[in-house]
Amino acid sequence: MTDRFAFSKVKIVPLLLLAALCLGMLSGCDSGTGSSSSSTSDTSASSSSGGGGQVTLTFWNWVTGVDKAAAEYTKLHPNIHVNVINVGGGTNEYNKLYTAIKANNEPDLAQIEYQVLPTFETTGSLIDLSKYGANDIKNQFVPWTWNQVSLGNSVYAMPQDTGPLVLYYRADLFQKYNLPVPTTWAQYADDAAKLHAADPNAYITDFPARDPGWFNGLVWQAGGQMFSIDGQSWKVNINNPQAQKVASYWQGLLSKNLIKAEPDFADAWYHDIGSGTLATWISAAWGAGTIKPNAPQTAGKWRAAPLPQWQEGQYANGNWGGSTTAVFSSSKHPKEAADFAMWLNTNKQAVEEMIKGNAIYPASLSNLDSPLVNGPQPFFGNQNLGILFKDASQHVNPTYQWGPTINQVYNDFGDNFAGAVNNQDTLMNGLNSVQQSTILFMQNQGFNVKS
């Protein structure tokens, strides 16, 4: 899973302006979010090895299967060796990258999640991949992902995977309690009330206060924007009307005790999705790969449906998660690194290695029809989830824009929402608090800010 997913409105802004907007960037950076697998102690930057024009590229990446893809690339390019290193996923990698940038000692390439990409782009440490033909392969990716990695004609990373939102639900429980599969959020709330009335130990879902990427995906679906550019300033709108609507909705469910309030991806949460305590999980395409190994006893009982809508008959969607492959300007081999980044995320076999290794949902259009993400899935009652995911991805709002301090925003979300789920505050007040703390943080870092 690579969580935890746009520059479209920034395209009118010159790069020099972006740099001016992001003064003090490195000193304010802390962390993103993500998951990790095994690691290795070798964290050296790029180097030339051997003779005869041999090139060694260093790639920090936490997705299982990338090493196999890199080995295949070396078969096709015998003079290039890609040293794939897992220094830890998400936060762990980013902290090391910030340190490496200060020392001008970055790896050649690194995996960077969509929400954190603007932070790195505005440091000036990423290579513009358009110099190496990146725009020539634009049409090979899910369209909305290109807005996440591009700035005008400049391209700062290659889309790797995505996380369009869907609703996973226990079909057996919905049948047992005669609950309709909800198509609107109003129907979802009705189901929550009926389920809990029928079984006080059962809940429609949980609210993960410490996982703001989940909440942000729902704001994305509702059409909210936390950041935008206004002239030569960043405009901060964390508590935008759509975010307030989403917060109010979930506050209502929390206040009525119709949903649980527990951290996701923890032992208690895994128990609840396996025991039937939680009847649904609002998650991304990669969520299927989380349910299956962690609730094996529920095989055949789960299904997936489009995310409930605010208005019947509409289909708007958000994204939760997904990563990119970026090349750093300190690389001694930028051309080779750029070529590998583009190949890795468009070559069918390479992308399939990542699908098999980490169950990623690819940004590569050609891989959306791969048997690895299509066809009947016995665990999900032989439902073809690939068709649902593809449709969900096509409805992700393409204009969503991330701000330059998302690490701070997410940390503050978690702190403030924790009070709400403990009945000490409300989610709406939490939004207002994050609005103010974000403005103060950005101003202290030297950003030009409007609210």
NUDOMI-295794 format. One record per residue (C-alpha): x, y, z; residue number from 1; residue in three letters. Coordinates in steps of 0.2 Angstrom, whole numbers, padded with zeros to 4 digits. Layout:
N
(node (X; Y; Z); NUM; "Ala") ...
//
This chain:
451
(node (0000; 0000; 0000); 1; "Met") (node (0007; 0017; -0004); 2; "Thr") (node (-0003; 0030; 0005); 3; "Asp") (node (-0008; 0038; 0008); 4; "Arg") (node (-0016; 0056; -0020); 5; "Phe") (node (-0010; 0091; -0042); 6; "Ala") (node (-0004; 0105; -0049); 7; "Phe") (node (-0017; 0109; -0062); 8; "Ser") (node (-0021; 0126; -0054); 9; "Lys") (node (-0003; 0130; -0052); 10; "Val") (node (0001; 0129; -0070); 11; "Lys") (node (-0002; 0148; -0073); 12; "Ile") (node (0012; 0151; -0060); 13; "Val") (node (0030; 0153; -0065); 14; "Pro") (node (0042; 0141; -0057); 15; "Leu") (node (0052; 0156; -0050); 16; "Leu") (node (0036; 0161; -0041); 17; "Leu") (node (0034; 0144; -0034); 18; "Leu") (node (0051; 0145; -0027); 19; "Ala") (node (0047; 0162; -0019); 20; "Ala") (node (0031; 0155; -0011); 21; "Leu") (node (0041; 0141; -0003); 22; "Cys") (node (0055; 0150; 0006); 23; "Leu") (node (0061; 0140; 0021); 24; "Gly") (node (0055; 0124; 0013); 25; "Met") (node (0068; 0112; 0020); 26; "Leu") (node (0067; 0118; 0038); 27; "Ser") (node (0049; 0116; 0039); 28; "Gly") (node (0049; 0098; 0032); 29; "Cys") (node (0045; 0084; 0043); 30; "Asp") (node (0036; 0069; 0036); 31; "Ser") (node (0023; 0061; 0025); 32; "Gly") (node (0013; 0045; 0027); 33; "Thr") (node (0016; 0028; 0020); 34; "Gly") (node (0020; 0010; 0023); 35; "Ser") (node (0036; 0000; 0023); 36; "Ser") (node (0043; -0017; 0021); 37; "Ser") (node (0061; -0024; 0023); 38; "Ser") (node (0075; -0012; 0023); 39; "Ser") (node (0094; -0011; 0019); 40; "Thr") (node (0108; -0002; 0027); 41; "Ser") (node (0116; 0004; 0010); 42; "Asp") (node (0110; 0022; 0007); 43; "Thr") (node (0124; 0029; -0004); 44; "Ser") (node (0120; 0041; -0018); 45; "Ala") (node (0124; 0037; -0037); 46; "Ser") (node (0141; 0032; -0043); 47; "Ser") (node (0150; 0025; -0058); 48; "Ser") (node (0155; 0007; -0056); 49; "Ser") (node (0168; -0003; -0066); 50; "Gly") (node (0174; 0002; -0083); 51; "Gly") (node (0167; 0003; -0100); 52; "Gly") (node (0154; 0016; -0096); 53; "Gly") (node (0145; 0006; -0083); 54; "Gln") (node (0132; 0016; -0073); 55; "Val") (node (0125; 0013; -0056); 56; "Thr") (node (0109; 0021; -0051); 57; "Leu") (node (0102; 0022; -0033); 58; "Thr") (node (0083; 0021; -0031); 59; "Phe") (node (0075; 0023; -0014); 60; "Trp") (node (0058; 0014; -0015); 61; "Asn") (node (0048; 0003; -0003); 62; "Trp") (node (0037; -0007; -0016); 63; "Val") (node (0041; -0025; -0016); 64; "Thr") (node (0044; -0031; -0034); 65; "Gly") (node (0054; -0015; -0040); 66; "Val") (node (0070; -0025; -0038); 67; "Asp") (node (0064; -0038; -0050); 68; "Lys") (node (0059; -0024; -0062); 69; "Ala") (node (0076; -0016; -0060); 70; "Ala") (node (0084; -0033; -0064); 71; "Ala") (node (0074; -0034; -0080); 72; "Glu") (node (0079; -0016; -0085); 73; "Tyr") (node (0098; -0021; -0083); 74; "Thr") (node (0095; -0036; -0095); 75; "Lys") (node (0089; -0023; -0108); 76; "Leu") (node (0103; -0011; -0103); 77; "His") (node (0118; -0021; -0098); 78; "Pro") (node (0128; -0005; -0094); 79; "Asn") (node (0116; 0001; -0081); 80; "Ile") (node (0113; -0006; -0064); 81; "His") (node (0099; 0000; -0053); 82; "Val") (node (0102; -0002; -0035); 83; "Asn") (node (0085; -0003; -0026); 84; "Val") (node (0086; 0002; -0008); 85; "Ile") (node (0072; 0002; 0005); 86; "Asn") (node (0076; 0015; 0018); 87; "Val") (node (0059; 0014; 0025); 88; "Gly") (node (0042; 0019; 0018); 89; "Gly") (node (0034; 0036; 0018); 90; "Gly") (node (0040; 0046; 0033); 91; "Thr") (node (0056; 0037; 0036); 92; "Asn") (node (0061; 0039; 0018); 93; "Glu") (node (0056; 0058; 0017); 94; "Tyr") (node (0066; 0062; 0033); 95; "Asn") (node (0081; 0054; 0025); 96; "Lys") (node (0078; 0063; 0009); 97; "Leu") (node (0077; 0080; 0017); 98; "Tyr") (node (0094; 0077; 0026); 99; "Thr") (node (0101; 0071; 0009); 100; "Ala") (node (0095; 0086; 0000); 101; "Ile") (node (0104; 0098; 0012); 102; "Lys") (node (0120; 0088; 0010); 103; "Ala") (node (0118; 0087; -0009); 104; "Asn") (node (0119; 0068; -0007); 105; "Asn") (node (0102; 0062; -0013); 106; "Glu") (node (0099; 0045; -0022); 107; "Pro") (node (0097; 0046; -0041); 108; "Asp") (node (0078; 0042; -0039); 109; "Leu") (node (0065; 0040; -0025); 110; "Ala") (node (0047; 0035; -0023); 111; "Gln") (node (0037; 0050; -0017); 112; "Ile") (node (0019; 0050; -0014); 113; "Glu") (node (0008; 0063; -0023); 114; "Tyr") (node (0004; 0073; -0008); 115; "Gln") (node (0022; 0076; -0004); 116; "Val") (node (0028; 0079; -0021); 117; "Leu") (node (0025; 0098; -0021); 118; "Pro") (node (0036; 0099; -0005); 119; "Thr") (node (0051; 0092; -0015); 120; "Phe") (node (0047; 0101; -0031); 121; "Glu") (node (0048; 0118; -0023); 122; "Thr") (node (0065; 0114; -0015); 123; "Thr") (node (0072; 0114; -0033); 124; "Gly") (node (0079; 0097; -0030); 125; "Ser") (node (0069; 0087; -0044); 126; "Leu") (node (0074; 0086; -0062); 127; "Ile") (node (0062; 0092; -0075); 128; "Asp") (node (0059; 0075; -0084); 129; "Leu") (node (0052; 0084; -0099); 130; "Ser") (node (0070; 0087; -0105); 131; "Lys") (node (0071; 0068; -0108); 132; "Tyr") (node (0054; 0066; -0117); 133; "Gly") (node (0042; 0063; -0102); 134; "Ala") (node (0028; 0073; -0111); 135; "Asn") (node (0029; 0060; -0125); 136; "Asp") (node (0022; 0047; -0114); 137; "Ile") (node (0009; 0057; -0106); 138; "Lys") (node (-0005; 0048; -0114); 139; "Asn") (node (0001; 0031; -0106); 140; "Gln") (node (-0006; 0036; -0089); 141; "Phe") (node (-0023; 0039; -0081); 142; "Val") (node (-0026; 0057; -0086); 143; "Pro") (node (-0029; 0064; -0069); 144; "Trp") (node (-0012; 0058; -0062); 145; "Thr") (node (-0003; 0069; -0075); 146; "Trp") (node (-0010; 0084; -0067); 147; "Asn") (node (-0002; 0078; -0050); 148; "Gln") (node (0016; 0077; -0057); 149; "Val") (node (0016; 0091; -0070); 150; "Ser") (node (0018; 0110; -0070); 151; "Leu") (node (0014; 0118; -0087); 152; "Gly") (node (0026; 0108; -0098); 153; "Asn") (node (0037; 0103; -0084); 154; "Ser") (node (0036; 0086; -0077); 155; "Val") (node (0043; 0082; -0060); 156; "Tyr") (node (0039; 0063; -0058); 157; "Ala") (node (0032; 0048; -0066); 158; "Met") (node (0015; 0042; -0059); 159; "Pro") (node (0017; 0025; -0052); 160; "Gln") (node (0000; 0020; -0044); 161; "Asp") (node (-0016; 0027; -0038); 162; "Thr") (node (-0030; 0025; -0025); 163; "Gly") (node (-0047; 0029; -0031); 164; "Pro") (node (-0060; 0027; -0017); 165; "Leu") (node (-0073; 0013; -0017); 166; "Val") (node (-0084; 0006; -0004); 167; "Leu") (node (-0080; -0012; 0002); 168; "Tyr") (node (-0094; -0020; 0011); 169; "Tyr") (node (-0099; -0037; 0019); 170; "Arg") (node (-0112; -0044; 0008); 171; "Ala") (node (-0117; -0057; 0020); 172; "Asp") (node (-0120; -0044; 0034); 173; "Leu") (node (-0130; -0033; 0022); 174; "Phe") (node (-0141; -0048; 0017); 175; "Gln") (node (-0143; -0053; 0035); 176; "Lys") (node (-0149; -0036; 0041); 177; "Tyr") (node (-0158; -0032; 0025); 178; "Asn") (node (-0148; -0017; 0021); 179; "Leu") (node (-0147; -0009; 0004); 180; "Pro") (node (-0130; -0006; -0004); 181; "Val") (node (-0130; 0013; -0002); 182; "Pro") (node (-0128; 0024; -0017); 183; "Thr") (node (-0129; 0041; -0007); 184; "Thr") (node (-0121; 0046; 0010); 185; "Trp") (node (-0139; 0048; 0017); 186; "Ala") (node (-0142; 0030; 0013); 187; "Gln") (node (-0126; 0025; 0021); 188; "Tyr") (node (-0131; 0034; 0037); 189; "Ala") (node (-0147; 0025; 0037); 190; "Asp") (node (-0138; 0009; 0035); 191; "Asp") (node (-0127; 0013; 0050); 192; "Ala") (node (-0142; 0016; 0061); 193; "Ala") (node (-0151; 0000; 0056); 194; "Lys") (node (-0136; -0010; 0058); 195; "Leu") (node (-0132; -0004; 0075); 196; "His") (node (-0150; -0005; 0081); 197; "Ala") (node (-0150; -0024; 0075); 198; "Ala") (node (-0134; -0028; 0083); 199; "Asp") (node (-0127; -0015; 0096); 200; "Pro") (node (-0109; -0023; 0094); 201; "Asn") (node (-0109; -0020; 0075); 202; "Ala") (node (-0104; -0004; 0066); 203; "Tyr") (node (-0105; 0002; 0048); 204; "Ile") (node (-0087; 0007; 0049); 205; "Thr") (node (-0074; 0016; 0059); 206; "Asp") (node (-0067; 0034; 0059); 207; "Phe") (node (-0048; 0034; 0059); 208; "Pro") (node (-0043; 0050; 0067); 209; "Ala") (node (-0025; 0048; 0064); 210; "Arg") (node (-0026; 0044; 0046); 211; "Asp") (node (-0030; 0061; 0038); 212; "Pro") (node (-0027; 0054; 0020); 213; "Gly") (node (-0043; 0045; 0022); 214; "Trp") (node (-0053; 0060; 0027); 215; "Phe") (node (-0044; 0071; 0013); 216; "Asn") (node (-0050; 0058; 0000); 217; "Gly") (node (-0068; 0061; 0005); 218; "Leu") (node (-0065; 0080; 0004); 219; "Val") (node (-0058; 0078; -0013); 220; "Trp") (node (-0073; 0068; -0018); 221; "Gln") (node (-0084; 0082; -0012); 222; "Ala") (node (-0075; 0095; -0022); 223; "Gly") (node (-0065; 0104; -0008); 224; "Gly") (node (-0048; 0112; -0011); 225; "Gln") (node (-0037; 0115; 0004); 226; "Met") (node (-0024; 0125; -0006); 227; "Phe") (node (-0023; 0136; -0021); 228; "Ser") (node (-0012; 0150; -0028); 229; "Ile") (node (-0019; 0168; -0027); 230; "Asp") (node (-0007; 0180; -0036); 231; "Gly") (node (0010; 0178; -0028); 232; "Gln") (node (0003; 0170; -0012); 233; "Ser") (node (-0003; 0153; -0006); 234; "Trp") (node (-0022; 0153; -0002); 235; "Lys") (node (-0025; 0141; 0013); 236; "Val") (node (-0043; 0135; 0014); 237; "Asn") (node (-0042; 0119; 0025); 238; "Ile") (node (-0060; 0123; 0032); 239; "Asn") (node (-0068; 0125; 0015); 240; "Asn") (node (-0087; 0122; 0014); 241; "Pro") (node (-0085; 0105; 0007); 242; "Gln") (node (-0073; 0100; 0021); 243; "Ala") (node (-0085; 0106; 0034); 244; "Gln") (node (-0099; 0096; 0026); 245; "Lys") (node (-0089; 0080; 0026); 246; "Val") (node (-0084; 0084; 0044); 247; "Ala") (node (-0101; 0087; 0050); 248; "Ser") (node (-0107; 0071; 0042); 249; "Tyr") (node (-0095; 0060; 0051); 250; "Trp") (node (-0097; 0070; 0067); 251; "Gln") (node (-0115; 0066; 0066); 252; "Gly") (node (-0111; 0047; 0065); 253; "Leu") (node (-0099; 0048; 0079); 254; "Leu") (node (-0111; 0058; 0091); 255; "Ser") (node (-0124; 0045; 0088); 256; "Lys") (node (-0111; 0031; 0091); 257; "Asn") (node (-0115; 0023; 0075); 258; "Leu") (node (-0097; 0021; 0070); 259; "Ile") (node (-0082; 0015; 0079); 260; "Lys") (node (-0067; 0027; 0083); 261; "Ala") (node (-0051; 0017; 0082); 262; "Glu") (node (-0035; 0018; 0072); 263; "Pro") (node (-0035; 0008; 0056); 264; "Asp") (node (-0021; -0004; 0052); 265; "Phe") (node (-0020; -0009; 0070); 266; "Ala") (node (-0023; -0025; 0079); 267; "Asp") (node (-0040; -0021; 0085); 268; "Ala") (node (-0045; -0014; 0068); 269; "Trp") (node (-0039; -0030; 0059); 270; "Tyr") (node (-0049; -0040; 0071); 271; "His") (node (-0065; -0030; 0068); 272; "Asp") (node (-0064; -0032; 0049); 273; "Ile") (node (-0062; -0050; 0051); 274; "Gly") (node (-0075; -0053; 0065); 275; "Ser") (node (-0089; -0043; 0056); 276; "Gly") (node (-0089; -0029; 0069); 277; "Thr") (node (-0086; -0017; 0055); 278; "Leu") (node (-0098; -0020; 0040); 279; "Ala") (node (-0089; -0008; 0028); 280; "Thr") (node (-0073; 0000; 0024); 281; "Trp") (node (-0071; 0016; 0014); 282; "Ile") (node (-0055; 0013; 0006); 283; "Ser") (node (-0044; 0014; -0010); 284; "Ala") (node (-0042; 0001; -0024); 285; "Ala") (node (-0026; -0005; -0014); 286; "Trp") (node (-0038; -0009; 0000); 287; "Gly") (node (-0043; -0026; -0008); 288; "Ala") (node (-0025; -0031; -0005); 289; "Gly") (node (-0026; -0026; 0013); 290; "Thr") (node (-0043; -0035; 0017); 291; "Ile") (node (-0038; -0052; 0009); 292; "Lys") (node (-0022; -0057; 0019); 293; "Pro") (node (-0029; -0049; 0036); 294; "Asn") (node (-0046; -0057; 0036); 295; "Ala") (node (-0044; -0074; 0027); 296; "Pro") (node (-0059; -0081; 0037); 297; "Gln") (node (-0070; -0069; 0027); 298; "Thr") (node (-0066; -0076; 0010); 299; "Ala") (node (-0081; -0074; -0002); 300; "Gly") (node (-0091; -0062; 0010); 301; "Lys") (node (-0084; -0046; 0004); 302; "Trp") (node (-0090; -0035; -0011); 303; "Arg") (node (-0085; -0018; -0017); 304; "Ala") (node (-0096; -0004; -0024); 305; "Ala") (node (-0094; 0014; -0030); 306; "Pro") (node (-0092; 0027; -0016); 307; "Leu") (node (-0108; 0034; -0010); 308; "Pro") (node (-0112; 0051; -0017); 309; "Gln") (node (-0119; 0067; -0010); 310; "Trp") (node (-0132; 0068; -0023); 311; "Gln") (node (-0141; 0053; -0031); 312; "Glu") (node (-0136; 0050; -0049); 313; "Gly") (node (-0119; 0059; -0048); 314; "Gln") (node (-0102; 0051; -0048); 315; "Tyr") (node (-0088; 0061; -0041); 316; "Ala") (node (-0073; 0053; -0033); 317; "Asn") (node (-0058; 0056; -0023); 318; "Gly") (node (-0041; 0047; -0021); 319; "Asn") (node (-0032; 0040; -0006); 320; "Trp") (node (-0014; 0036; -0009); 321; "Gly") (node (-0002; 0032; -0023); 322; "Gly") (node (0016; 0037; -0027); 323; "Ser") (node (0027; 0043; -0041); 324; "Thr") (node (0045; 0041; -0046); 325; "Thr") (node (0056; 0056; -0046); 326; "Ala") (node (0074; 0060; -0051); 327; "Val") (node (0085; 0071; -0041); 328; "Phe") (node (0096; 0085; -0048); 329; "Ser") (node (0111; 0079; -0040); 330; "Ser") (node (0111; 0063; -0050); 331; "Ser") (node (0127; 0060; -0060); 332; "Lys") (node (0117; 0051; -0073); 333; "His") (node (0101; 0061; -0075); 334; "Pro") (node (0098; 0054; -0093); 335; "Lys") (node (0099; 0036; -0087); 336; "Glu") (node (0089; 0039; -0072); 337; "Ala") (node (0075; 0048; -0081); 338; "Ala") (node (0075; 0034; -0094); 339; "Asp") (node (0073; 0021; -0080); 340; "Phe") (node (0059; 0031; -0071); 341; "Ala") (node (0049; 0032; -0087); 342; "Met") (node (0052; 0014; -0092); 343; "Trp") (node (0048; 0007; -0074); 344; "Leu") (node (0031; 0015; -0074); 345; "Asn") (node (0026; 0011; -0092); 346; "Thr") (node (0033; -0006; -0096); 347; "Asn") (node (0020; -0019; -0094); 348; "Lys") (node (0031; -0032; -0086); 349; "Gln") (node (0039; -0019; -0074); 350; "Ala") (node (0022; -0013; -0068); 351; "Val") (node (0016; -0031; -0066); 352; "Glu") (node (0030; -0035; -0054); 353; "Glu") (node (0024; -0021; -0043); 354; "Met") (node (0006; -0027; -0044); 355; "Ile") (node (0012; -0044; -0039); 356; "Lys") (node (0023; -0038; -0026); 357; "Gly") (node (0013; -0025; -0017); 358; "Asn") (node (-0005; -0026; -0025); 359; "Ala") (node (-0003; -0008; -0031); 360; "Ile") (node (-0016; -0001; -0042); 361; "Tyr") (node (-0006; 0006; -0057); 362; "Pro") (node (-0007; 0023; -0065); 363; "Ala") (node (-0002; 0015; -0082); 364; "Ser") (node (-0017; 0014; -0093); 365; "Leu") (node (-0011; -0002; -0102); 366; "Ser") (node (-0010; -0011; -0085); 367; "Asn") (node (-0027; -0007; -0080); 368; "Leu") (node (-0033; -0021; -0092); 369; "Asp") (node (-0020; -0034; -0085); 370; "Ser") (node (-0027; -0050; -0078); 371; "Pro") (node (-0018; -0046; -0062); 372; "Leu") (node (-0031; -0032; -0059); 373; "Val") (node (-0045; -0039; -0069); 374; "Asn") (node (-0055; -0055; -0069); 375; "Gly") (node (-0066; -0064; -0055); 376; "Pro") (node (-0059; -0063; -0038); 377; "Gln") (node (-0065; -0078; -0027); 378; "Pro") (node (-0061; -0069; -0011); 379; "Phe") (node (-0074; -0055; -0016); 380; "Phe") (node (-0087; -0068; -0022); 381; "Gly") (node (-0080; -0068; -0040); 382; "Asn") (node (-0083; -0050; -0042); 383; "Gln") (node (-0072; -0042; -0055); 384; "Asn") (node (-0065; -0027; -0045); 385; "Leu") (node (-0054; -0021; -0059); 386; "Gly") (node (-0069; -0014; -0069); 387; "Ile") (node (-0075; -0005; -0053); 388; "Leu") (node (-0058; 0002; -0050); 389; "Phe") (node (-0056; 0008; -0067); 390; "Lys") (node (-0072; 0017; -0067); 391; "Asp") (node (-0069; 0024; -0050); 392; "Ala") (node (-0052; 0031; -0056); 393; "Ser") (node (-0060; 0039; -0071); 394; "Gln") (node (-0071; 0050; -0060); 395; "His") (node (-0058; 0056; -0048); 396; "Val") (node (-0058; 0075; -0048); 397; "Asn") (node (-0043; 0080; -0059); 398; "Pro") (node (-0041; 0098; -0052); 399; "Thr") (node (-0036; 0093; -0034); 400; "Tyr") (node (-0021; 0103; -0028); 401; "Gln") (node (-0009; 0099; -0014); 402; "Trp") (node (0000; 0112; -0003); 403; "Gly") (node (0018; 0113; 0001); 404; "Pro") (node (0017; 0109; 0019); 405; "Thr") (node (0006; 0093; 0019); 406; "Ile") (node (0016; 0085; 0032); 407; "Asn") (node (0012; 0098; 0045); 408; "Gln") (node (-0006; 0098; 0039); 409; "Val") (node (-0008; 0080; 0041); 410; "Tyr") (node (0000; 0080; 0058); 411; "Asn") (node (-0012; 0094; 0064); 412; "Asp") (node (-0027; 0085; 0057); 413; "Phe") (node (-0022; 0069; 0067); 414; "Gly") (node (-0020; 0079; 0084); 415; "Asp") (node (-0036; 0089; 0082); 416; "Asn") (node (-0047; 0075; 0076); 417; "Phe") (node (-0041; 0064; 0090); 418; "Ala") (node (-0050; 0075; 0102); 419; "Gly") (node (-0066; 0074; 0092); 420; "Ala") (node (-0067; 0055; 0093); 421; "Val") (node (-0064; 0056; 0111); 422; "Asn") (node (-0079; 0067; 0113); 423; "Asn") (node (-0068; 0082; 0119); 424; "Gln") (node (-0071; 0092; 0103); 425; "Asp") (node (-0079; 0092; 0086); 426; "Thr") (node (-0072; 0088; 0069); 427; "Leu") (node (-0078; 0105; 0063); 428; "Met") (node (-0068; 0114; 0076); 429; "Asn") (node (-0053; 0103; 0072); 430; "Gly") (node (-0054; 0109; 0054); 431; "Leu") (node (-0054; 0127; 0060); 432; "Asn") (node (-0039; 0124; 0071); 433; "Ser") (node (-0029; 0116; 0057); 434; "Val") (node (-0034; 0131; 0046); 435; "Gln") (node (-0026; 0143; 0059); 436; "Gln") (node (-0011; 0132; 0063); 437; "Ser") (node (-0007; 0130; 0044); 438; "Thr") (node (-0007; 0148; 0041); 439; "Ile") (node (0004; 0151; 0056); 440; "Leu") (node (0016; 0137; 0051); 441; "Phe") (node (0018; 0143; 0033); 442; "Met") (node (0020; 0161; 0038); 443; "Gln") (node (0034; 0156; 0051); 444; "Asn") (node (0042; 0147; 0036); 445; "Gln") (node (0043; 0162; 0025); 446; "Gly") (node (0028; 0158; 0014); 447; "Phe") (node (0017; 0172; 0007); 448; "Asn") (node (0000; 0166; 0013); 449; "Val") (node (-0018; 0172; 0011); 450; "Lys") (node (-0033; 0164; 0020); 451; "Ser") 
//
